[in-house]
């Protein structure tokens, strides 16, 4: 993909799987380096210490954001067992999980985020949390196969560009019959329109699109993408009503790794009101919608940061 304002616009608005198919292996490797550099730059120092406040986790309006009630009340069931949280950040959700788990392996590569996470666990007296500072794609090198009961991914996948590899790694470490619980913001028409407005106002300037750091992955997910990722690592047949285009938009991959089980809420996406009638697993809702949509963490040149998660609509 050639650099330029129009190329940058296309890069912003394309669904992530399509975008990745257009990138050469050389550009994907370059994106590896850019994403790591941006994550360290954004989430170090005050970016780590003020992260929870920036994302308004403690504000009254937080009840509209589905992640906390999901992690705290809906998902635990009889407990998370041996849990793994991907993209643990400051540990806001790690601490909630730890109170309901035998142990938690918090996967977080940014050192300052790790420090904030450890400090929070110490304050809460939690001793069952361990940090793994490795890339999500390398879980298999550090975590024994089939050793995890529950993998939790809260608002992390949209920062990752090697998503099929991430799901493959998760499939290897989660035991057969274990749970994969995911909530992610939704890439929809409203978000595309918002990005176009930002491009007109800010992003088409050479100073913006010529900066490698502004090409870092921040791609919200479509329902089709996350279902395709899930079924690419499952040996089962998708249930009625689920459409998968496979790992890269073609036929479904035949995975030799442990398949995620259908007897659990395999991919939990959305708000309580989006649970289809009759869809249950272990007495809990099996979520079928992506949500919420949202703003972008990409800061504008004037220093402002769009309000996160403005678009509350879910994809049902």
Secondary structure, DSSP 8 states (H G I E B T S, - for coil): ---SHHHHHHHHHS-HHHHHHHS-HHHHHHHHHHHHHHHHHHTSTHHHHTHHHHTTTTSGGGGGSHHHHIIIIIS-TT--EEEEEES-TTSHHHHHHHTTEEEEEEE---HHHHHHHHHHHHHTT--SEEEE-S-GGGHHHHS-TT-EEEEEEES-GGG-S-HHHHHHHHHHHEEEEEEEEEE--B--HHHHHHHHHHIIIIITSHHHHTSGGGGS----B-HHHHHHHHHHT--S---TT-----TTSSS-----S----TTS--S--S-GGG--TT-EETTEE----B--------B-TTS-B--TT-----B-
